[in-house]
Amino acid sequence: MNKPALLQLFAILSLMAGILAGPSALAQTSLIQNAPARRVLSLNGSWNYILDPYETGFYDYRRMPFDQSPSGKGGYYDNQKPSTAQEPELIEYDFDHSAALQVPGDWNSQDAKLLYYEGTIWFKKNFKLKPAAGKRYFLYFGAINYEAHIYLNGKKLGMHQGGFTPVQFEVTGKLNPSGDNFVVVKADNTRHPEAVPTINTDWWNYGGITRDVFIAEAPETFIVDYKVQLAKNDPTRLTGYVQLDGAGKSGQLVALNIAEAGLRQSLKTDADGRATFSIPARKLQLWSPQSPKLYAVTLTNGSETVQDKIGFRTIQTKGQDILLNGKSLFLRGISIHDENPLIPGRARGEGDLRMLLTWAKELGCNYVRLAHYPHNEIMLKLADEMGLLVWAEVPVYWTIAWQNPATYQNAETQLSDLISMGKNRASIVVWSVGNETPPGEARLKFMTSLVRKARALDDTRLIAAALELHRDGSQVTVDDALGAELDLTSFNEYAGWYWSDKLSDVPNYTFDIKYNKPVVISEFGGDALAGYHGDANTRWSEEYQEALYQNQLLMLSKIAGLRGMTPWILADFRATRRQHPVYQNGFNRKGLISSTGVKKKAFYVLQDYYHRMAQKYDGK
Ligand code: GCU
């Protein structure tokens, strides 16, 4: 057999081996709880990047993955330099002389040529970190949309799918002793039918490294996970666990200390490195939106101390009431995308996120729906601090590939990671398993499995989803079978925008809701171009949106079990489906605040309603 044929055969055999082995993903360390508290080096800032729509940095010209080719060389992740040999190899890329993007940040909003880009971009960052003996190191990304292949010093760490949950790999023993290291990320935001979300969404497909990146350091045996919350429906008892990781994890003493509450508990880990606890806690000041009390919680094992700020509250439903700390409340909410409309682009960090939540507070909210995917961990901590209850959600959105086992596994992994990241946040009261998913047998099986997974992971919070409904004239029926599995009856309704031509029809809608559970409207609203004025019948005008809200609130207040709402949406946001050349130009204009930060007239209609509801429920 001649050489080329032999090479061809080898190439085919190794490609088959690669496919059988599945994606070259090394098992990820379980997500470190409160990872930012372990940060020793931020990798935020300027990253060189290479645009790679043809995947030239990943496959050779025969579409053989470089990391499975005989030489294992050639991929952009090698960061090869031209050799000094007589006939140096032709290297047709050079990170160090390439342009840069800011991380965290989506690429679409950083360069006009990337606004609509869907595909691969390679990122590279040099960093100095000398590994210390006896320490463990983790490379941590808050989020990369959508599929990421990660390399450290030219060697693959693994692959991650999912654009809104943390990506973490242990790199102990893989950092150069010299301290000189480089990380390469292949980020690919291409949409796929079998992905979560699937190919169709009503938000911008922002690609890239969109949240903080850092190296976390921990001792050989460290506190990898913990949960410290009130027992289910019991404000007098703290329960939870501490999980150690490392050679010395079993039989270790761990101290749980909440000094301000006079709580100090010594725990001992079992053979698996886990210590569970259930301790009386009678003097805790409970967390609530009116009084968002956070306690300094300290966990200490032999070699490290982890600090967190945690609030304690109970949440439950009773018939059609939602009880926070045993008291009925009304969820004065608003839906929010993870986007700063003033960029416009993905929210990059605390400044963007605090601005969004400050607008929500100004609106009179005690609650936010963080749609349609896991938001930044910083957002969850700000909600704790600012006193906003949270509906957190996974992007099981519209027409997911219900029959595909890998799709379900992806959705369940994103749900598990969301719950892991958010389980100590008092603000989170709802885990939502999806939005507007079309009823059917396969969908019901898929969603019911997600609901049961959520309950198994955390039975202290409410489980919900934005259900589907159907209409016959002005009679709306909510009997989506998924509703039987949930704690709330939530649905998106668009009377006055998608449903009826005349706003005066809106108050005539009636709702036949099959479940005796609290009703929390997960969306309603309509588009308005800020500054475009007309009368209440002029669609797209501020006056139309204002009248729509007035009529909606009239209609909704007739629903006996109404206990909350999150109108769609706080601010205008980029959406590729929205291309009306006068009113939209690539933006969904249902925001109560425009993409230039201007409050539209409807903002004040909702703000007035919420002030009245606050007096009714909170007596303030
Ligand atoms: C849907 C969907 C939102 C979308 C909104 C709209 O209900 O849940 O993601 O943006 O309607 O049509 O504006």
Residues whose N, C-alpha, C, O or C-beta is under 5 A from the ligand:
A	BS01	GCU	D202 N492 E523
